[in-house]
Amino acid sequence: MAKRVGVALTKRVVDAAEKKDKRYYIWDSELSGFGLRVETSGAKTFIVRYRAEGGGRSAAQRFVTVGRYGALTPEQARRQAKVILGGVAKGEDPADERRAKRREMKIAGLVDLYEEEGCVIQRGKRQGQPMKPLTKQLTLARLRNHVVPLLGHKRVTEVNAGDIERFVRDVTAGKTSRDEKIGPRKRIIVKGGEGAARKVVRDLSAVFSFAIRSEIVERNPCETAAVRKTDNQRGRFLTLDEVTRLGAALDELEADGVNPKAANIARLWALTGCRREEIAALKWVEVNLTEGLLELDDSKTGKSVRPLGAAAVALLESLPREVGSEFVFPAERGDSYFQGTKRIWAKAVKKAQLPGVTPHTLRHTIGSTAISTGEALALTGAILGHSNPRSTAIYAHVQNDPSRQAANRVTKKIAAALAGKAVAADRRSSKAKTPADDLAALVSSLAIRLKAEGIDGSRVQAIIADAVAASGGNGGAESSPRSKKAA
């Protein structure tokens, strides 16, 4: 008799199973078909594998979930697996029966199932990986605060495109909004509106996509519903004058005694273009001051390397390192990172008279400053850590040195504005410019253009001489004959 491949699933074996980059299985050596599934998140689930329709190699292979480790011990799971496999031996198909029951499930139950099994990234570089904890928390909050009250009572197979359209109208109209106190200094504030409706219908569409993959439903009603799923594009960015006002406001708040961590987090948002949590939760191990890089372990797009300008490096070098904390901005109490920027940011934008400006606006500001400075799109993408699939191949070949130089050129302007120097410099440069400078630039441009079109050098010089003579020969200080005649 062939020896079974696997290991006895004891508590010690299950506890020792560590998460990996991909989902994997450990099969029990004592009960054929009984196993443990370990997710990339580290979640451990007992399962049963069997062949439907009496078995045989040609029969479809099915999987049935027994339960999560923790809720069940290995021995309890093994006993339940024996019952399931006993039914299979009698010709039953527990997976099919379970799917039939799930088709009768209501939307509220589907949301619960999605929380347990379906909260994964559905597309992009991180496809199949678990949602980040904060993303999962916010997604489930939207589903429970909007979807469950309005659609929770409906069976999953009954929801159609019309139901989705009515649901979006109701959320937009504020029918799910509430302000409820649930404990000391804790309350739930739910706001409706167009933005909330667009976000939650995307969440609901992901839930139905999960239900299709799980063979609970056959279609996604959100795909055919006539509703808008995309957010408004945000084109807002700060001018250098506005950055100057923001820098002055941060300086004033810090002088008034606000926590300097909040002010320095905001300054680094402006100097790096990083996302909010990428700076707030930054760890010292991710800061490479020698090479001028941020080497982020877990950004929105996974691991990411960001070049730093000289101003950002100088600011990071000036920050103290607190003993016993891995974070650049450790919390005042506990082992986490500082999370008090929201209130201070609101004060800063109010003092700077920048209503509606968010930390993400500073990310747009870095991008717009880079483009207006003439930086290549690839270098701009390297600074911002973009994950546009069409640009991935380009970004992969951007070396750190040129991207650091680009970051330095771009953030030099931002740093000057934060320090209140940019506006004065711009005014000086505009005053120093004369009509002669404009004419010289025009002549130079004309010469280059004519040469490019194959006109010989003597002809170019003659044309330039004529242009200078027509201007009065003094850089444009006097009017040309044509202008005198017109006068």
PyMOL commands that set and color helices and strands:
alter all, ss='L'
color gray80, all
select helices_A, chain A and resi 11-16+74-89+94-103+107-118+133-151+161-173+194-213+221-224+240-255+260-272+276-280+284-286+310-318+341-351+359-373+377-384+389-396+400-418+422-432+435-452+457-470+481-486
alter helices_A, ss='H'
color red, helices_A
select strands_A, chain A and resi 24-27+34-38+44-51+61-68+178-183+186-190+287-288+293-299+302-307
alter strands_A, ss='S'
color yellow, strands_A
deselect
rebuild
show_as cartoon
